[in-house]
Amino acid sequence: MAASTFKSSVNITHISTAAAIIEIDGVNLLTDPFFSGAGTEWDLGIIVLKNSVTPALALHDLPPIDAVLLSHEDHPDNLDEVVGMFEGC
């Protein structure tokens, strides 16, 4: 196996659940945006989900985001309604 020639700078900032900022050479990728505070509830009919932890960053704390990576949108902990207030998402 050949030695890696990867020389980019990579930083990952965990925000909540699957939400994170992946920064590669100054390009910011936001994964599964979730910013609802602790105590937020979602009634899914057969179960009520309750968030018990406030995200490490709020929307206003984010750096400029170049792209959003969304694994799936049908769970509130991968894309919540708070993100709808974030212009550009």
Rosetta blueprint (number, residue, H / E / L):
1 M L
2 A L
3 A L
4 S L
5 T L
6 F L
7 K L
8 S L
9 S L
10 V E
11 N E
12 I E
13 T E
14 H E
15 I E
16 S E
17 T L
18 A L
19 A E
20 A E
21 I E
22 I E
23 E E
24 I E
25 D L
26 G L
27 V E
28 N E
29 L E
30 L E
31 T E
32 D L
33 P L
34 F L
35 F L
36 S L
37 G L
38 A L
39 G L
40 T L
41 E E
42 W E
43 D E
44 L L
45 G L
46 I L
47 I L
48 V E
49 L E
50 K E
51 N L
52 S L
53 V L
54 T L
55 P L
56 A L
57 L L
58 A L
59 L H
60 H H
61 D H
62 L L
63 P L
64 P L
65 I L
66 D L
67 A E
68 V E
69 L E
70 L L
71 S L
72 H L
73 E L
74 D L
75 H L
76 P L
77 D L
78 N L
79 L L
80 D L
81 E H
82 V H
83 V H
84 G H
85 M H
86 F L
87 E L
88 G L
89 C L
